[in-house]
């Protein structure tokens, strides 16, 4: 028993070095840990502020789009703070543009000389959709004969051209097979390049068509047609033609005056329909 007690007494104080080592380690770790926690807290607040700014700036763009669609003069700012942000808005009228073969093309003039329309209807006889591009000459003082260089259409998504169907319609501008490409969405673009002598549209021959069959399922939307024109002052006229607006909405934190987000959008207003061409979020 004496030897056992002596052994226990001799071990007193052995835990002290361990405790001191842990205290030293804690002292070394606690400062960077607190710094990291503070940094994380600041980052979280900054991210929340930036997200609120993005939502506020997007709200500013949507606000202007509503005004433009309703033929109202767009405002220069949101009437009140949104998500705690002040939003200034700039709207620039860039002129008349049309969409052809997935390209935005500035109109050179005389946009009212022709009207282009693309329609699709179910043909029960062949169990396919019949797609017709119609080009109409528009009456006007001094409007001349117009020669067409190409005709085309972008199909609804998930629809495709039925091979050799253009040759089935004798009144077509072209009975040959189209050049087929795809747009950014994956929708098919059909283009018929016309040869000389170019077919004309005039007062005596005011309507020209290009008809063909397409197959597919799903929503029959997102399609549009266009024609190319052999004139320096027109180039193209498309089914989607309208005024292109550049909208820039800037969200600012009113507490410190710092910009939290900038949203830019290109929007094409055509026949009361709005087409978003470009949308970018920056700071």
Buried (B, 14 or more C-beta within 10 A) or exposed (E): EEEEEEEEEEEEEEEEEEEEEEEEEEEEEEEEEEEEEEEEEEEEEEEEBBEBBBBBBBBBBEBBBEBBEEEEEBBEBBEEBBBBBBBBBBBEEEEBBBBBBBEBBEBBEBBEBBBBEBEBEEEEEEEBBBBBBBBBBBEEEEBEEBBBBBBBBBBBBBBEBBEEBBEBBEEBBBBEBBEEBEBEEEBBBBBBEBEEEBBBBEEEEEEBBBBBBBBBEEEBEBBBBBBBBBBEEBBBBBBBBBBBBBBBBBBBBEEEEEBBBBBBBBBBBBEEEBBEBEEEBEE
